[in-house]
């Protein structure tokens, strides 16, 4: 996290410019303290807390939408528009830019740090404990035996390798991760040739919305993929589980465990 203005004496009125900070705010802070969320927070395809977000004023990550709300603290993400963040900082608003955690351990630390930032450390600790309890329950059902090989395939063939949250979740669910075994660190691309040569046991489609028809998503319907996995498990992780970190990691592990080939 980078705090661009250190004059954060109160966090009673908080605005968010990023979907992931939206979701953690909704998890940890009373709605009366949230003066604005992004419009994505109420989109059920992207937000698992869409119902909770309804009724809270929305923004499109524009400074002119935030200034009239006069927040005590503004939360942004590392990919937020730097010009908007810079303008709000110049106007004297305390702005915190939060990184995206890349691992399960990083997720826990991120939630706890976020809780301190918004004045809700106990709620953050309770959320981490809830997530850990959910993960323990999910992995209790992992069967014994040789871990199956999973290929994670997202839009444009993007796949998480080592040092990623999804790699940690695959390991918890008792899988080997093809991208990591091919030496991909962080995120890289799996080619169709990689999938044909490796003969993975399971295909995990990551960040796939059912109503999306982009070129990147249509690649997931390639005949090679359909033929390769005609008789193998194909698991789908929707964007609202994949875009941001939080309690949905439990949903991911539950689906992975349930979908393991027997």
Backbone as CSV, one residue per row, in Angstrom:
resi,resn,N_x,N_y,N_z,CA_x,CA_y,CA_z,C_x,C_y,C_z
1,UNK,0.855,-1.199,0.000,0.000,0.000,0.000,0.881,1.237,0.000
2,UNK,0.500,2.218,-0.783,1.186,3.509,-0.815,0.194,4.561,-0.367
3,UNK,0.540,5.274,0.705,-0.321,6.362,1.194,0.230,7.653,0.628
4,UNK,-0.493,8.241,-0.324,0.011,9.427,-1.011,-0.166,10.692,-0.199
5,UNK,-1.038,10.674,0.773,-1.179,11.795,1.701,-1.205,11.229,3.107
6,UNK,-0.314,11.679,3.973,-0.169,11.084,5.298,-1.110,11.683,6.328
7,UNK,-1.886,12.697,5.949,-2.749,13.371,6.910,-4.086,12.630,7.057
8,UNK,-4.004,11.378,7.510,-5.206,10.568,7.688,-5.495,10.491,9.182
9,UNK,-6.279,11.445,9.670,-6.600,11.496,11.094,-7.937,10.834,11.385
10,UNK,-8.798,10.751,10.393,-10.106,10.129,10.567,-10.471,9.424,9.276
11,UNK,-11.243,8.355,9.419,-11.660,7.611,8.234,-13.171,7.422,8.268
12,UNK,-13.879,8.428,8.770,-15.319,8.269,8.937,-16.060,8.236,7.608
13,UNK,-15.581,8.965,6.618,-16.251,9.031,5.308,-15.257,8.559,4.259
14,UNK,-15.553,7.411,3.671,-14.579,6.756,2.784,-15.173,6.590,1.392
15,UNK,-14.361,6.887,0.372,-14.736,6.673,-1.024,-13.764,5.675,-1.650
16,UNK,-14.250,4.922,-2.610,-13.428,3.918,-3.288,-13.457,4.141,-4.790
17,UNK,-12.296,3.991,-5.424,-12.163,4.143,-6.874,-11.879,2.821,-7.570
18,UNK,-12.006,1.714,-6.849,-11.543,0.426,-7.362,-12.476,-0.670,-6.871
19,UNK,-12.802,-1.628,-7.729,-13.726,-2.690,-7.352,-13.234,-3.478,-6.146
20,UNK,-11.942,-3.782,-6.104,-11.437,-4.609,-5.006,-11.485,-3.876,-3.668
21,UNK,-11.224,-2.580,-3.683,-11.377,-1.821,-2.440,-12.857,-1.629,-2.110
22,UNK,-13.711,-1.552,-3.143,-15.160,-1.555,-2.902,-15.552,-2.747,-2.035
23,UNK,-15.112,-3.928,-2.464,-15.570,-5.169,-1.830,-15.070,-5.283,-0.398
24,UNK,-13.818,-4.907,-0.163,-13.318,-4.974,1.213,-13.998,-3.930,2.094
25,UNK,-14.301,-2.766,1.537,-15.070,-1.786,2.308,-16.423,-2.360,2.722
26,UNK,-17.101,-2.987,1.779,-18.410,-3.566,2.077,-18.314,-4.683,3.110
27,UNK,-17.194,-5.390,3.122,-16.994,-6.460,4.092,-16.736,-5.921,5.502
28,UNK,-16.022,-4.800,5.598,-15.476,-4.387,6.892,-16.112,-3.136,7.494
29,UNK,-16.762,-2.309,6.693,-17.179,-0.983,7.149,-18.705,-0.852,7.056
30,UNK,-19.286,-0.179,8.014,-20.718,0.076,7.966,-21.057,0.928,6.738
31,UNK,-22.165,0.627,6.052,-22.484,1.361,4.826,-22.640,2.862,5.032
32,UNK,-22.991,3.284,6.233,-23.146,4.720,6.499,-21.832,5.477,6.352
33,UNK,-20.717,4.777,6.465,-19.409,5.424,6.343,-18.898,5.446,4.909
34,UNK,-19.558,4.753,4.012,-19.103,4.660,2.621,-19.841,5.709,1.800
35,UNK,-19.107,6.712,1.318,-19.762,7.805,0.591,-19.822,7.541,-0.909
36,UNK,-18.994,6.616,-1.431,-19.053,6.313,-2.857,-18.288,5.034,-3.156
37,UNK,-18.885,4.221,-4.029,-18.249,3.015,-4.557,-18.255,3.106,-6.080
38,UNK,-17.436,2.302,-6.737,-17.499,2.275,-8.194,-18.793,1.594,-8.641
39,UNK,-19.196,1.890,-9.847,-20.431,1.285,-10.382,-20.302,-0.224,-10.551
40,UNK,-19.060,-0.735,-10.568,-18.852,-2.190,-10.689,-19.336,-2.929,-9.443
41,UNK,-19.346,-2.242,-8.307,-19.685,-2.916,-7.049,-21.100,-3.468,-7.054
42,UNK,-21.984,-2.892,-7.837,-23.370,-3.367,-7.887,-23.652,-4.223,-9.115
43,UNK,-22.598,-4.606,-9.837,-22.742,-5.477,-11.008,-22.604,-6.929,-10.551
44,UNK,-23.673,-7.730,-10.615,-23.605,-9.094,-10.075,-22.642,-10.013,-10.809
45,UNK,-22.244,-9.658,-12.039,-21.259,-10.467,-12.747,-19.849,-10.249,-12.206
46,UNK,-19.617,-9.084,-11.613,-18.278,-8.734,-11.143,-18.167,-8.699,-9.624
47,UNK,-19.283,-8.515,-8.951,-19.270,-8.288,-7.507,-20.112,-9.328,-6.784
48,UNK,-19.492,-10.036,-5.846,-20.256,-11.002,-5.057,-21.055,-10.301,-3.955
49,UNK,-20.869,-8.992,-3.812,-21.620,-8.209,-2.831,-22.506,-7.170,-3.523
50,UNK,-22.980,-7.515,-4.718,-23.757,-6.554,-5.497,-24.998,-6.083,-4.749
51,UNK,-25.679,-6.983,-4.070,-26.885,-6.592,-3.340,-26.560,-5.620,-2.214
52,UNK,-25.466,-5.880,-1.512,-25.074,-5.016,-0.398,-24.663,-3.627,-0.884
53,UNK,-24.151,-3.555,-2.116,-23.672,-2.275,-2.646,-24.801,-1.357,-3.094
54,UNK,-25.949,-1.916,-3.376,-27.045,-1.108,-3.909,-27.496,-0.067,-2.884
55,UNK,-27.734,1.145,-3.375,-28.150,2.240,-2.509,-27.008,3.147,-2.100
56,UNK,-25.763,2.697,-2.267,-24.600,3.533,-1.973,-24.245,4.319,-3.239
57,UNK,-23.986,5.618,-3.147,-23.660,6.408,-4.344,-22.495,5.800,-5.124
58,UNK,-22.600,5.864,-6.447,-21.584,5.238,-7.295,-20.739,6.294,-7.993
59,UNK,-19.554,5.869,-8.428,-18.681,6.714,-9.232,-18.108,5.893,-10.380
60,UNK,-17.531,6.605,-11.341,-16.870,5.985,-12.478,-15.372,6.281,-12.421
61,UNK,-14.864,6.342,-11.194,-13.438,6.597,-10.921,-12.991,7.954,-11.447
62,UNK,-13.882,8.937,-11.359,-13.576,10.296,-11.797,-13.480,11.222,-10.591
63,UNK,-12.515,12.139,-10.622,-12.304,13.039,-9.488,-13.521,13.921,-9.243
64,UNK,-14.177,14.372,-10.327,-15.319,15.268,-10.159,-16.508,14.584,-9.486
65,UNK,-16.526,13.262,-9.469,-17.585,12.547,-8.765,-17.272,12.392,-7.279
66,UNK,-15.988,12.453,-6.943,-15.550,12.207,-5.564,-15.518,13.494,-4.750
67,UNK,-15.038,14.582,-5.346,-14.848,15.829,-4.600,-16.125,16.301,-3.904
68,UNK,-17.299,16.268,-4.560,-18.516,16.738,-3.854,-18.872,15.897,-2.633
69,UNK,-18.363,14.681,-2.560,-18.646,13.813,-1.412,-17.770,14.163,-0.210
70,UNK,-16.675,14.897,-0.460,-15.758,15.359,0.585,-15.349,14.232,1.549
71,UNK,-14.761,13.154,1.036,-14.390,12.029,1.902,-13.179,12.338,2.776
72,UNK,-13.086,11.620,3.887,-11.903,11.695,4.758,-10.771,10.828,4.235
73,UNK,-11.122,9.822,3.436,-10.139,8.888,2.905,-10.634,8.374,1.565
74,UNK,-9.721,8.309,0.576,-10.040,7.769,-0.740,-9.156,6.556,-0.981
75,UNK,-9.769,5.464,-1.400,-9.046,4.227,-1.654,-8.966,3.986,-3.158
76,UNK,-7.768,3.694,-3.635,-7.550,3.398,-5.050,-6.742,2.112,-5.158
77,UNK,-6.706,1.546,-6.363,-5.911,0.362,-6.619,-4.675,0.711,-7.427
78,UNK,-3.758,-0.244,-7.529,-2.507,0.039,-8.224,-2.711,0.293,-9.710
79,UNK,-3.868,-0.094,-10.258,-4.147,0.159,-11.672,-5.145,1.298,-11.868
80,UNK,-5.451,2.020,-10.796,-6.341,3.178,-10.936,-5.663,4.263,-11.761
81,UNK,-6.465,5.125,-12.350,-5.956,6.208,-13.193,-5.041,7.124,-12.378
82,UNK,-3.772,7.182,-12.749,-2.804,7.954,-11.964,-3.112,9.447,-12.003
83,UNK,-3.707,9.927,-13.088,-4.041,11.350,-13.166,-5.150,11.700,-12.180
84,UNK,-6.127,10.816,-12.040,-7.200,11.051,-11.073,-6.640,11.030,-9.659
85,UNK,-5.813,10.039,-9.365,-5.210,9.936,-8.034,-4.365,11.172,-7.733
86,UNK,-3.579,11.609,-8.723,-2.724,12.782,-8.534,-3.549,14.043,-8.289
87,UNK,-4.633,14.203,-9.039,-5.481,15.389,-8.865,-6.100,15.422,-7.467
88,UNK,-6.626,14.287,-7.016,-7.244,14.241,-5.692,-6.215,14.513,-4.598
89,UNK,-5.016,14.030,-4.796,-3.953,14.273,-3.821,-3.593,15.762,-3.772
90,UNK,-3.488,16.384,-4.958,-3.169,17.812,-5.013,-4.254,18.647,-4.347
91,UNK,-5.494,18.163,-4.408,-6.598,18.885,-3.776,-6.634,18.685,-2.262
92,UNK,-5.709,17.873,-1.749,-5.583,17.717,-0.308,-6.298,16.526,0.286
93,UNK,-6.836,15.654,-0.560,-7.533,14.479,-0.032,-6.541,13.359,0.282
94,UNK,-6.691,12.707,1.425,-5.847,11.545,1.715,-6.214,10.384,0.793
95,UNK,-5.246,9.925,0.007,-5.477,8.848,-0.948,-4.528,7.695,-0.636
96,UNK,-5.073,6.506,-0.505,-4.262,5.302,-0.315,-4.376,4.444,-1.561
97,UNK,-3.242,4.068,-2.138,-3.208,3.210,-3.320,-2.774,1.822,-2.870
98,UNK,-3.647,0.855,-3.034,-3.396,-0.488,-2.523,-2.973,-1.426,-3.640
99,UNK,-1.937,-2.215,-3.361,-1.480,-3.221,-4.306,-2.456,-4.399,-4.350
100,UNK,-2.345,-5.196,-5.404,-3.109,-6.433,-5.505,-2.285,-7.558,-4.890
101,UNK,-2.771,-8.223,-3.855,-1.999,-9.325,-3.272,-1.901,-10.486,-4.247
102,UNK,-0.736,-11.120,-4.292,-0.475,-12.136,-5.308,-0.513,-13.561,-4.784
103,UNK,-0.545,-13.740,-3.468,-0.522,-15.077,-2.890,-1.542,-15.157,-1.758
104,UNK,-1.756,-16.372,-1.249,-2.699,-16.541,-0.147,-2.195,-15.828,1.103
105,UNK,-0.917,-15.935,1.383,-0.351,-15.218,2.530,-0.462,-13.714,2.319
106,UNK,-0.218,-13.275,1.098,-0.352,-11.848,0.791,-1.776,-11.363,0.948
107,UNK,-2.751,-12.217,0.620,-4.159,-11.851,0.797,-4.474,-11.606,2.263
108,UNK,-4.001,-12.492,3.131,-4.265,-12.322,4.569,-3.664,-11.011,5.068
109,UNK,-2.415,-10.746,4.706,-1.751,-9.518,5.143,-2.472,-8.287,4.585
110,UNK,-2.944,-8.390,3.351,-3.649,-7.277,2.698,-4.935,-6.932,3.453
111,UNK,-5.706,-7.939,3.824,-6.966,-7.689,4.534,-6.699,-7.048,5.888
112,UNK,-5.687,-7.543,6.600,-5.372,-6.983,7.915,-4.886,-5.537,7.791
113,UNK,-4.070,-5.263,6.791,-3.589,-3.892,6.568,-4.742,-2.977,6.201
114,UNK,-5.640,-3.471,5.379,-6.818,-2.704,4.986,-7.669,-2.371,6.206
115,UNK,-7.832,-3.368,7.093,-8.614,-3.132,8.304,-8.028,-2.032,9.168
116,UNK,-6.715,-2.010,9.308,-6.054,-0.938,10.065,-6.302,0.409,9.398
117,UNK,-6.229,0.436,8.069,-6.369,1.690,7.331,-7.749,2.307,7.517
118,UNK,-8.789,1.470,7.523,-10.153,2.010,7.610,-10.687,1.997,9.041
119,UNK,-9.821,1.703,10.006,-10.227,1.744,11.403,-11.065,0.576,11.857
120,UNK,-10.898,-0.585,11.192,-11.672,-1.777,11.552,-10.755,-2.999,11.666
121,UNK,-9.733,-2.943,12.536,-8.797,-4.075,12.628,-9.449,-5.358,13.124
122,UNK,-10.391,-5.251,14.043,-11.030,-6.456,14.573,-11.901,-7.123,13.514
123,UNK,-12.607,-6.325,12.730,-13.425,-6.889,11.655,-12.541,-7.565,10.609
124,UNK,-11.378,-6.976,10.329,-10.465,-7.578,9.360,-9.937,-8.918,9.864
125,UNK,-9.567,-8.963,11.140,-9.079,-10.216,11.707,-10.178,-11.280,11.679
126,UNK,-11.398,-10.887,11.980,-12.521,-11.832,11.941,-12.742,-12.351,10.523
127,UNK,-12.579,-11.485,9.519,-12.752,-11.914,8.136,-11.671,-12.917,7.740
128,UNK,-10.423,-12.645,8.120,-9.341,-13.588,7.822,-9.603,-14.934,8.490
129,UNK,-10.038,-14.901,9.755,-10.339,-16.147,10.465,-11.472,-16.905,9.767
130,UNK,-12.481,-16.182,9.298,-13.604,-16.816,8.596,-13.135,-17.480,7.299
131,UNK,-12.283,-16.787,6.562,-11.751,-17.351,5.319,-10.940,-18.606,5.608
132,UNK,-10.058,-18.540,6.606,-9.227,-19.695,6.934,-10.073,-20.886,7.379
133,UNK,-11.125,-20.623,8.144,-12.008,-21.713,8.572,-12.707,-22.331,7.356
134,UNK,-13.143,-21.495,6.421,-13.785,-22.006,5.216,-12.841,-22.838,4.369
135,UNK,-11.582,-22.406,4.282,-10.595,-23.167,3.520,-10.307,-24.506,4.184
136,UNK,-10.199,-24.508,5.506,-9.954,-25.783,6.207,-11.096,-26.761,5.956
137,UNK,-12.320,-26.268,5.987,-13.468,-27.142,5.746,-13.459,-27.657,4.305
138,UNK,-13.111,-26.783,3.356,-13.111,-27.191,1.950,-12.056,-28.250,1.666
139,UNK,-10.860,-28.083,2.222,-9.779,-29.025,1.897,-9.894,-30.321,2.686
140,UNK,-10.764,-30.355,3.685,-10.974,-31.607,4.414,-11.518,-32.693,3.503
141,UNK,-12.131,-32.265,2.392,-12.716,-33.236,1.454,-11.756,-33.648,0.340
142,UNK,-10.503,-33.171,0.372,-9.550,-33.531,-0.676,-9.213,-35.019,-0.562
143,UNK,-9.456,-35.797,-1.613,-9.173,-37.232,-1.539,-7.681,-37.523,-1.581
144,UNK,-7.320,-38.680,-1.075,-5.927,-39.123,-1.150,-5.620,-39.544,-2.581
145,UNK,-4.355,-39.705,-2.867,-3.960,-40.179,-4.187,-3.117,-39.167,-4.929
146,UNK,-2.689,-39.549,-6.125,-1.826,-38.715,-6.958,-2.549,-37.423,-7.349
147,UNK,-1.922,-36.269,-7.117,-2.584,-35.010,-7.494,-2.794,-34.928,-9.005
148,UNK,-3.992,-34.626,-9.447,-4.218,-34.454,-10.890,-3.557,-33.180,-11.398
149,UNK,-3.281,-33.155,-12.698,-2.674,-31.986,-13.330,-3.769,-31.088,-13.877
150,UNK,-3.775,-29.847,-13.424,-4.778,-28.878,-13.862,-4.146,-27.842,-14.783
151,UNK,-4.852,-27.518,-15.853,-4.471,-26.407,-16.723,-5.477,-25.291,-16.519
152,UNK,-5.006,-24.144,-16.077,-5.871,-22.977,-15.920,-5.760,-22.148,-17.187
153,UNK,-6.896,-21.857,-17.780,-6.902,-21.176,-19.071,-7.887,-20.020,-18.999
154,UNK,-7.367,-18.809,-19.106,-8.201,-17.625,-19.082,-8.280,-16.988,-20.445
155,UNK,-8.945,-15.838,-20.550,-9.005,-15.123,-21.822,-7.608,-14.917,-22.411
156,UNK,-7.469,-15.180,-23.710,-6.197,-15.073,-24.439,-5.171,-16.080,-23.945
157,UNK,-5.617,-17.145,-23.273,-4.707,-18.189,-22.843,-3.890,-17.855,-21.616
158,UNK,-4.223,-16.762,-20.934,-3.460,-16.360,-19.747,-3.657,-17.387,-18.640
159,UNK,-2.544,-17.737,-17.982,-2.592,-18.771,-16.948,-1.687,-18.374,-15.782
160,UNK,-2.137,-18.613,-14.544,-1.310,-18.269,-13.376,-0.281,-19.359,-13.088
161,UNK,0.968,-18.947,-12.956,2.023,-19.885,-12.599,2.339,-19.821,-11.113
162,UNK,3.588,-20.045,-10.782,3.991,-19.962,-9.383,3.881,-18.524,-8.885
163,UNK,3.862,-18.347,-7.570,3.754,-17.028,-6.947,2.452,-16.321,-7.313
164,UNK,1.371,-17.080,-7.384,0.054,-16.494,-7.623,-0.942,-17.097,-6.640
165,UNK,-2.003,-16.360,-6.406,-3.038,-16.830,-5.495,-3.689,-18.115,-6.007
166,UNK,-3.994,-18.157,-7.300,-4.674,-19.343,-7.824,-3.768,-20.567,-7.762
167,UNK,-2.477,-20.388,-7.925,-1.555,-21.511,-7.754,-1.633,-22.045,-6.321
168,UNK,-1.691,-21.144,-5.344,-1.831,-21.567,-3.947,-3.137,-22.328,-3.736
169,UNK,-4.221,-21.847,-4.356,-5.520,-22.498,-4.176,-5.554,-23.865,-4.854
170,UNK,-4.920,-23.987,-6.008,-4.823,-25.291,-6.667,-4.076,-26.283,-5.784
171,UNK,-2.990,-25.822,-5.193,-2.211,-26.692,-4.311,-3.038,-27.126,-3.104
172,UNK,-3.767,-26.179,-2.501,-4.624,-26.525,-1.370,-5.657,-27.576,-1.756
173,UNK,-6.189,-27.471,-2.963,-7.227,-28.388,-3.420,-6.656,-29.709,-3.927
174,UNK,-5.338,-29.858,-3.860,-4.718,-31.133,-4.212,-4.407,-31.315,-5.680
175,UNK,-4.084,-30.212,-6.370,-3.751,-30.274,-7.793,-2.284,-29.913,-8.020
176,UNK,-1.775,-30.341,-9.147,-0.562,-29.774,-9.734,-1.001,-28.750,-10.776
177,UNK,-0.209,-27.696,-10.920,-0.549,-26.590,-11.814,0.357,-26.639,-13.036
178,UNK,-0.226,-26.851,-14.205,0.566,-26.978,-15.428,1.438,-25.759,-15.674
179,UNK,0.892,-24.572,-15.519,1.670,-23.357,-15.793,2.909,-23.288,-14.907
180,UNK,2.750,-23.617,-13.620,3.898,-23.603,-12.713,4.920,-24.658,-13.120
181,UNK,4.459,-25.827,-13.537,5.380,-26.892,-13.936,6.101,-26.561,-15.233
182,UNK,5.513,-25.684,-16.035,6.182,-25.232,-17.258,7.123,-24.056,-16.990
183,UNK,7.240,-23.656,-15.735,8.173,-22.597,-15.370,7.612,-21.195,-15.422
184,UNK,6.309,-21.059,-15.591,5.696,-19.728,-15.603,5.664,-19.178,-14.181
185,UNK,6.201,-17.990,-13.997,6.170,-17.288,-12.717,5.201,-16.115,-12.858
186,UNK,4.355,-15.933,-11.865,3.279,-14.948,-11.955,2.329,-15.383,-13.077
187,UNK,2.100,-14.545,-14.072,1.155,-14.907,-15.131,1.875,-15.005,-16.467
188,UNK,1.475,-15.985,-17.252,2.006,-16.167,-18.589,0.929,-16.739,-19.483
189,UNK,1.327,-17.208,-20.639,0.370,-17.721,-21.619,0.588,-19.201,-21.862
190,UNK,-0.494,-19.962,-21.812,-0.473,-21.362,-22.214,-0.960,-21.445,-23.655
191,UNK,-0.176,-22.070,-24.510,-0.616,-22.257,-25.887,-1.465,-23.521,-25.991
192,UNK,-2.197,-23.629,-27.077,-2.943,-24.860,-27.314,-1.998,-26.049,-27.444
193,UNK,-0.808,-25.796,-27.980,0.181,-26.868,-28.083,0.594,-27.363,-26.701
194,UNK,0.749,-26.430,-25.746,1.073,-26.827,-24.375,0.002,-27.769,-23.824
195,UNK,-1.259,-27.441,-24.082,-2.351,-28.253,-23.551,-2.383,-29.629,-24.201
196,UNK,-2.131,-29.674,-25.491,-2.141,-30.965,-26.195,-0.982,-31.842,-25.725
197,UNK,0.188,-31.254,-25.585,1.373,-32.027,-25.187,1.274,-32.512,-23.740
198,UNK,0.767,-31.679,-22.847,0.775,-32.016,-21.414,-0.337,-32.975,-21.022
199,UNK,-1.412,-33.002,-21.803,-2.542,-33.882,-21.491,-3.018,-33.702,-20.039
200,UNK,-3.356,-32.486,-19.629,-3.806,-32.273,-18.243,-5.100,-33.019,-17.955
201,UNK,-5.318,-33.298,-16.679,-6.491,-34.067,-16.250,-7.745,-33.207,-16.130
202,UNK,-7.546,-31.903,-15.885,-8.664,-30.991,-15.627,-8.364,-29.664,-16.310
203,UNK,-9.401,-29.060,-16.889,-9.286,-27.711,-17.428,-10.068,-26.772,-16.527
204,UNK,-9.406,-25.708,-16.068,-10.053,-24.693,-15.241,-10.139,-23.414,-16.060
205,UNK,-11.352,-23.006,-16.386,-11.569,-21.772,-17.132,-11.692,-20.632,-16.130
206,UNK,-10.743,-19.708,-16.176,-10.668,-18.651,-15.178,-11.219,-17.341,-15.722
207,UNK,-11.999,-16.648,-14.858,-12.484,-15.305,-15.182,-13.339,-15.313,-16.446
208,UNK,-14.268,-16.235,-16.494,-15.104,-16.393,-17.680,-16.534,-16.017,-17.350
209,UNK,-17.020,-14.951,-17.953,-18.404,-14.527,-17.760,-19.290,-15.208,-18.793
210,UNK,-20.449,-15.665,-18.370,-21.336,-16.398,-19.264,-21.890,-15.514,-20.369
211,UNK,-21.945,-14.185,-20.138,-22.556,-13.300,-21.131,-21.517,-12.546,-21.956
212,UNK,-20.284,-13.034,-21.978,-19.207,-12.338,-22.686,-18.971,-12.977,-24.045
213,UNK,-18.817,-12.141,-25.072,-18.603,-12.655,-26.423,-17.394,-11.988,-27.073
214,UNK,-16.394,-11.614,-26.267,-15.200,-10.985,-26.830,-14.354,-12.028,-27.545
215,UNK,-13.440,-11.564,-28.392,-12.531,-12.479,-29.095,-11.726,-13.285,-28.087
216,UNK,-11.270,-12.606,-27.031,-10.453,-13.299,-26.022,-11.225,-14.441,-25.377
217,UNK,-12.498,-14.210,-25.076,-13.294,-15.252,-24.434,-13.725,-16.330,-25.431
218,UNK,-13.956,-15.951,-26.696,-14.355,-16.960,-27.682,-13.241,-17.974,-27.908
219,UNK,-11.986,-17.557,-27.642,-10.875,-18.508,-27.789,-11.041,-19.699,-26.864
220,UNK,-11.766,-19.510,-25.760,-11.979,-20.616,-24.825,-12.889,-21.689,-25.420
221,UNK,-13.579,-21.369,-26.512,-14.449,-22.336,-27.176,-13.761,-23.008,-28.368
222,UNK,-12.448,-22.877,-28.435,-11.697,-23.449,-29.563,-11.958,-24.947,-29.667
223,UNK,-12.127,-25.479,-30.896,-12.396,-26.915,-31.042,-11.326,-27.810,-30.439
224,UNK,-10.071,-27.343,-30.423,-9.014,-28.151,-29.802,-9.302,-28.341,-28.320
225,UNK,-9.724,-27.256,-27.655,-10.056,-27.375,-26.239,-11.253,-28.291,-26.032
226,UNK,-12.264,-28.106,-26.859,-13.462,-28.936,-26.700,-13.131,-30.416,-26.912
227,UNK,-12.288,-30.694,-27.891,-11.923,-32.088,-28.173,-11.028,-32.656,-27.074
228,UNK,-10.060,-31.841,-26.628,-9.097,-32.295,-25.623,-9.779,-32.661,-24.306
229,UNK,-10.838,-31.920,-23.971,-11.458,-32.108,-22.654,-12.894,-32.632,-22.769
230,UNK,-13.176,-33.317,-23.862,-14.527,-33.845,-24.054,-14.929,-34.812,-22.951
231,UNK,-13.979,-35.572,-22.444,-14.277,-36.581,-21.421,-13.551,-36.301,-20.106
232,UNK,-13.176,-35.033,-19.903,-12.459,-34.659,-18.679,-13.205,-33.518,-17.994
233,UNK,-12.984,-33.343,-16.684,-13.663,-32.240,-15.989,-13.239,-30.877,-16.535
234,UNK,-14.222,-30.002,-16.723,-13.981,-28.603,-17.090,-14.695,-27.750,-16.048
235,UNK,-13.916,-26.990,-15.288,-14.447,-26.189,-14.192,-14.368,-24.710,-14.567
236,UNK,-15.384,-23.944,-14.217,-15.418,-22.516,-14.551,-15.398,-21.667,-13.292
237,UNK,-14.549,-20.653,-13.293,-14.476,-19.689,-12.200,-14.968,-18.341,-12.731
238,UNK,-16.098,-17.851,-12.240,-16.640,-16.592,-12.761,-15.799,-15.397,-12.329
239,UNK,-15.916,-14.272,-13.048,-15.131,-13.085,-12.697,-15.297,-12.639,-11.253
240,UNK,-16.513,-12.759,-10.701,-16.717,-12.272,-9.335,-15.933,-13.086,-8.314
241,UNK,-15.403,-14.250,-8.706,-14.513,-15.013,-7.833,-13.046,-14.745,-8.137
242,UNK,-12.764,-14.241,-9.334,-11.385,-14.196,-9.819,-10.752,-12.815,-9.798
243,UNK,-11.575,-11.773,-9.938,-11.015,-10.434,-10.133,-10.339,-9.914,-8.869
244,UNK,-10.947,-10.152,-7.708,-10.431,-9.622,-6.448,-10.250,-10.745,-5.433
245,UNK,-9.439,-10.483,-4.429,-9.204,-11.480,-3.386,-10.160,-11.245,-2.224
246,UNK,-10.440,-12.312,-1.498,-11.342,-12.206,-0.359,-12.014,-13.535,-0.098
247,UNK,-13.204,-13.517,0.493,-13.891,-14.759,0.868,-14.181,-15.695,-0.289
248,UNK,-14.189,-15.194,-1.525,-14.487,-16.076,-2.654,-13.395,-17.108,-2.896
249,UNK,-12.232,-16.981,-2.245,-11.229,-18.040,-2.376,-11.790,-19.363,-1.847
250,UNK,-12.689,-19.287,-0.886,-13.310,-20.509,-0.360,-14.182,-21.152,-1.429
251,UNK,-14.924,-20.338,-2.175,-15.740,-20.857,-3.278,-14.864,-21.535,-4.328
252,UNK,-13.741,-20.906,-4.646,-12.839,-21.462,-5.647,-12.335,-22.835,-5.209
253,UNK,-11.843,-22.929,-3.983,-11.310,-24.205,-3.514,-12.413,-25.254,-3.437
254,UNK,-13.603,-24.862,-3.012,-14.719,-25.813,-2.946,-15.029,-26.401,-4.325
255,UNK,-15.056,-25.550,-5.363,-15.317,-26.019,-6.715,-14.176,-26.911,-7.214
256,UNK,-12.943,-26.527,-6.923,-11.796,-27.328,-7.350,-11.815,-28.715,-6.696
257,UNK,-12.106,-28.754,-5.426,-12.148,-30.049,-4.725,-13.273,-30.921,-5.263
258,UNK,-14.445,-30.327,-5.445,-15.592,-31.093,-5.940,-15.377,-31.587,-7.366
259,UNK,-14.576,-30.856,-8.149,-14.371,-31.212,-9.546,-13.196,-32.109,-9.811
260,UNK,-12.487,-32.524,-8.768,-11.338,-33.412,-8.983,-11.789,-34.746,-9.589
261,UNK,-11.044,-35.196,-10.598,-11.416,-36.495,-11.177,-11.258,-37.608,-10.147
262,UNK,-12.234,-38.474,-10.101,-12.196,-39.572,-9.135,-11.504,-40.752,-9.701
